[in-house]
Structures are given as C-alpha cells and as structure tokens.
Amino acid sequence: MANHSLRQSEIDSLQYIASMTNELVQMAEASRFPMISYLLGMAYAEAFDVLRGARPARHAQLSGNPMHPRPNVKEHAQPRRA
C-alpha cells in the first residue's frame, strides 16, 4: 500500500534515502560497525515504512534533527527569575 499523501518529490526523496541507507548498512556491516549498521537500518526502515504508508509522513511531536533546527522558528522567551 503506497502512501498517497506524499508529493512526488517527497516520494523520490524517500526512495533515494532508502536506497542510500541500505547501501550504507551493507558497508557498515562489512566493516563490522554494528551500532552504525543498526542506526542506518532504522533510518532505512523508517523511510520504507513511510513510503508504503505504514507510518505517517510527518510526526506532530518530532521537529526533526536537533542539530538542524527548522528555520524561522521563534523561541519562547523564558521568564526572568528574581
């Protein structure tokens, strides 16, 4: 079952991500890097699941990679403490 809520550009991106992460999993396994292989495998599984419609394309709670925050997101000012 395909995910019909995705634009073609998003489908193309997910297919590319799945393909590349699958190749990287194989490289990590051949080089005996089990943790890297596991994490890349999780990325592959997520991309594949979104493509086939098993997971929503976007998660409301997740804002993405904390190392690359979303642009134009205003941070809330913290109240001053006395």
C-alpha positions in Angstrom: 0.0 0.0 0.0 1.6 3.3 -1.1 1.4 6.5 0.9 -0.8 8.7 -1.3 -0.5 11.8 0.9 3.1 12.4 -0.3 4.1 14.6 -3.2 6.2 13.0 -6.0 9.3 15.0 -4.8 8.8 13.5 -1.3 8.4 10.0 -2.7 11.6 10.5 -4.7 13.5 11.7 -1.7 12.3 8.8 0.4 13.2 6.3 -2.3 16.7 7.8 -2.5 17.1 7.8 1.3 16.0 4.2 1.5 18.4 3.2 -1.3 21.4 5.0 0.1 20.8 3.9 3.7 20.5 0.3 2.6 23.9 0.6 0.8 25.4 2.2 3.9 24.0 -0.6 6.2 25.8 -3.1 4.0 29.1 -1.1 4.2 28.8 -0.7 8.0 28.1 -4.5 8.4 31.0 -5.4 6.2 33.3 -3.1 8.2 31.9 -4.5 11.5 30.3 -1.4 12.8 27.2 -2.8 14.5 25.9 0.3 16.1 26.2 2.4 12.9 24.6 -0.5 10.9 21.7 -0.6 13.4 21.1 3.2 13.3 21.3 3.2 9.5 18.9 0.2 9.4 16.4 2.1 11.5 16.6 5.1 9.0 16.1 2.6 6.1 13.1 1.0 7.9 11.5 4.4 8.7 11.8 5.6 5.1 10.5 2.4 3.7 7.5 2.4 6.2 6.6 6.0 5.3 6.7 5.0 1.6 4.4 2.1 2.0 2.0 4.0 4.2 2.7 2.1 7.4 3.8 5.3 9.2 2.6 8.9 8.8 4.9 11.0 6.7 5.1 13.7 9.4 5.1 13.3 13.2 3.5 16.1 15.1 5.8 15.7 18.2 9.0 15.5 16.2 10.6 18.6 14.8 13.4 16.8 13.1 17.1 16.7 13.8 18.0 18.8 16.8 21.3 19.5 15.1 19.5 21.2 12.2 16.6 23.1 13.7 13.7 24.3 11.5 14.2 27.8 10.0 12.0 30.7 11.1 11.0 29.1 14.4 10.7 31.7 17.2 11.9 30.5 20.6 9.7 31.4 23.5 11.2 33.9 25.9 12.0 32.5 29.3 10.6 34.5 32.2 13.2 36.1 34.4 13.7 34.7 37.9 14.2 37.0 40.8 
